[in-house]
Amino acid sequence: MKRFLIDYLLLPACPDGTMVLLTIGNIYNLSFFCYLMKKNKEFYKRISQIGLKKRWEKEHSKVKLTDGWTKEKAAINAYLCGDGYIAVRKDVNNNVHSEIQIILDNLELCKRVVSLFNTEFNIFPKIRKRKNENCYSVRAENKPVCLHLLSLGKYKSENWNVPNGLNREQLKEWIKCFFDCEAYVNTSSKIIQVKSINHDGLKSIKEVLKGLEINSVLYGPYKPKSEKHSAYSMINIPRKELANYNEIIGFYHKEKIKKLNSVIN
């Protein structure tokens, strides 16, 4: 005998149309319960909906949402703009699924992102090694957090921007995290470079760097030879500004820290 606790159900379950009444209580006939699940699609659908509802309530009741910006929220926004996305979609049963995913090439950085979500939203995204790729994904399914983050900005390659309303420390954190994803430390040319198809986004970064007293140069947009590719722009922080950038902002990405230090020293 097994015991099942389920919500109140009243529906025709048997082929002869007999009404079956189930309340929060006991179902001792496991074989009969399985029979209902197999033979009656409506019964299965109702049971599935109850399960989804209970799981949703369990997962979302603990979520913490706050108004305004924090350092953690600025960091999450930057990682999403750099190497992430938020997807809200419906499945064949019209159920809405909300997904957050950030793809990074450094495991320690992934762990840091998980810590940011835990601190800010009280959720724990999962880290997974991507098959046949030298990178990891940080993934969470949480509708309240997705909707909250979507209210703070856009995250597609062509329309991200440095958010409005950040204070100086939050701006530094945003640049640092975005550069963890998108910046290339060129040890030959001795520059930090970021390329993007989003010219306006790079322009907003240049303005932030200027406000932090870090000089940079914005180039583009350039049209590629192939029509299949989008026009791109790039922003360079020149050699004479690298020590200044390192002191004011820097990186969390360990490999980029090593490269930058090798250029400066």
N, C-alpha and C positions, 0 to 999 in steps of 0.2 A: 504494500500500500504506500502511496505517496500523497503528500498533501500539497495542494495548490491554493494560494491566496490570490484571488482575482477580483476585479471590480464587478459591479452589478451588470448583468447581461440579460436581455429578454429578446429572444429571436427564434425563428423556426429553424431547428437544427437537423432534424431527422427527415429522411426522404418522405415519410408519411405526413409531414407538416406538423408533427407534435411540437408544442412550445416547450422550450427548455429554459428554466429559470435558474440562474446562477447568481448568488450573492457572495459577498466577502465571507468566506467560510471554507468548507471542505469539499473537495472532489476526490472520492476514494477510488473511483473506477478509472484507472489510467487508460485502459484499452478503449473505453467509451470516449474519453476526452480526445484521444488520438484519432478515433473514428470521426469525431466532429470536425477536427482540424482538417482532415483529408477530404471529407465529403461536402463540407459546407464552406464555400468561399467567403461568404459574408461573416461567418463565425471566425474564420481565420483572420480576415481583415480587421474585425473588431478587436480580437486578441492582440494583433500586431500594433494597432493604434494605441491600445492601453499600454503595451510595453514601451513604445516610443515616447508616450507622454510621461510615464514614470521615469524613464531614463533622462528625458529632457529636464524634468523638474529636479532630479538629483544632480545633474551636471551644472545646471544654471542657477540653482538657488545659492550657491557659494560664490558666484561671480561678484567681484567688486568693481564698480564703475564710479568714477569721480569726474566732476566738471573741471574744465581748464587744463592747462598743460603741466606736466611734471617732467623731470629729466628722463625718467624711464619711458614715458609716453613719447617724448621727442625722439629717443633712440629707436623705439619700435617703428615709429613712422619713417625714420630714415632708412632702416633696414628693409622695410617694405618698398620704399621708393627705389632703393638700389637693386635688390635681388629678390623681391617678393611679389605676392599678389593676394587679393581677396576675391573669392568667387562665391556668388550666391546663385544657386540653381535649383530647379525642380526635377524630381525623378518621375518615373512613369506613373506613380501613384499620387502625384501632385504634392508630395511632401517636399518642403523646402530644406535644402542643405547649405550650410554656410561654412566655408573653409578658408583658413589662413595658412599660407605656406611661404617660407623664406628658405632659399637655397644658397648654401655657403660652402666654401672649399676648406674650411677650417673647423675641426671638431670643437676646439675650445671656444671658438666664437659662437658656435651653435649652443653650447652649454650656457654661455652668457645670455643669449637671446631667451632661452627657457627661463633663466633667472629673472629677466626683465618682465616677462609675462606673469610670472609668479608674484613678483613684488607689486606690479601695477594692477593686475586683474584677478589674482588668486587662482590662476589656471596653470596647468602644466602641459605645454605642447610636447609632442613626441619627436625624437630625433631618429632618423633612419638614413642608412647609407643608400644612396641611389645606385640602382643596378647598372653595371657597366659604365659608371661615371665616377670621377674622382672628386665627389662632393657629397654633401649631406642635405637632407631636407628637415626643417623644423616645421611641424604641421599641427594644427589644432582645428577642431570643429566646434565652434561656439557662436551661436547667433547673436547674443547681446554684445559680445566683444567685437564681432565683425561689423555690426551696425554702428557701434560707437567709433571704431577706427575709420569707417567710411565717412562718417560725419566730419572727420578732421582733415580730409584731403583726398586727393586722387593719387593712384599708385601705378598707372600704366606708364610704359616707357616714354610715350609721347606727351604726357600731361602732368607728371609729378612737378612739385614745386616746394621750395622751402616754405613751411607753414608761417602764417602770420601769428603774432601774439606770443612769440618765444622771447624769453629774456636772454641776457648775454650768455649765461652758463648753458642754457638749453640750446642756444644756437651753436655753441661750440660742440656740444654733445651731438647735435644733429649732423654737423659737418663731419665730425670724427667717425660716426657710424656709417654715414653715406660713403665716405672715402674708404672705409673698410671693405665695402662692396665694389666700388667703381674706380677707385684711384689706382694708377699704375706708377710705381716708383721706378723711373728709368735711371739706372746706375751709369749708363753711358753718357746720356745727355745731361744727367744730373738735374732732373726736374721731376715734379709730381704732375701727372697728367690725367685728366678725366675726359673721356669721349662720350657723347650722347647724341641721339637724334632730337633731343628736346633742348633747343637753343634757349628758350625762355627760362627753363629750369636752371641751366648753367649760368645764365645772366643773374638769376636770383642768388646763386652761390657766390658769384663774383661780388655782388653787393654786400653779402654777409661778410665775406673775407675782408673787404674794404673797411667795413665797420669794426672789424677786429684788428685793423691795422696790418693786414697781410696783403701785399700786392700780388696781383695775378693778371694774366692776359687771356682774353677770350678771342678765339678764332672761329671763323665760319659764319653761316653754314656753308659747307662744301657739298657739291653735287658729285656723287660717285659715278664712275664710268658706266656701271650697269644700272639699267632702269629698275631692276628688281630690288635694288637696295635704296634705303632712304637717305636723304641728305643728313649730314652730321655736323656737329660743332665740337670744339674741345676747349678746355680751359687748362692753362699751364701755370704752375707756381714755379718761378725760376730759381736757379741755384742760390742766388743771394738771399732768397726769402725762406729757404728750407729750414734753417735753424730757428727762425722766427715762428714758422708754422709748427715745428716740432715742440717748441716751448709753449705755445698758446693752445694748440689743438692735439696734434699727434695722431696715433693709431691705437686700436686695440689688437689688430691683426698682427701676430708675432712676426711673420715673415716680412711684412711691410715695415715693421719697426726696425728689424735688422738691416734691411736695405737702406732705409732712410739714415740710420746711424752710420752706415758704411760710407754713404755719400757725404754726410756732414763732416765726419772725422777723417 
